[in-house]
């Protein structure tokens, strides 16, 4: 079944252009909204699979809308699409339940590929943001979602193979799946498989939580 996507941005020209771009790539844009409050109302009616949403908007920001939507409709995946490279915005988006964080300079093919990967459980992050998440988690120690609290220390790591531990460490350092695959001499698809298994075995939900887990593991073990 084709994904249903809703777009949220207060700039009409950008919104119309993005809708046209995605629809020409076969993605079903089921609706649009111009601020966070409008997004919440339309999400209740349209029930999209994914919401692609800006952060800086009048009346109700994307961050406020993210919190409201996830509290009421937790199954909807929300990806922030923004010009903001502020660490605090990135950190808060993950903390409040965003399924990804992309910058508006992302090219069309990459955006479409990342949305397809999101359907398969991947977390779309613009290049370099994974490393910044790791740094933020290490410095602040503020991010501690419930799934991480359920992990019984490093005992869980006994379920991971040496290869999976290699993949975990390299992804947490901000390397893309392609970079990890090239370094280890295996395909990007194999790296995605390993990440899926890591997420499953550590009882996490997505790549952002894997990064947070690796950061906490680093603090606890003195790495």
Secondary structure, 3 states (H helix, E strand, C coil): CCCEEEEECCCHHHHHHHHHHHHHCCCEEEEEECCHHHHHHHHHHHCCCEEEECCCCCCCCHHHHHHHHHHHCCCCEEEEEECCCCHHHHHHHHHCCCCEEEECCCCHHHHHHHHHHHHCCCCEECCCHHHHHHHHHHHHCCCCCHHHHCCCHHHHHHHCCHHHHHHHHHHHCCCCHHHHHHHHCCCHHHHHHHHHHHHHHCCCCCHHHHHHHHHHHHHHHCC
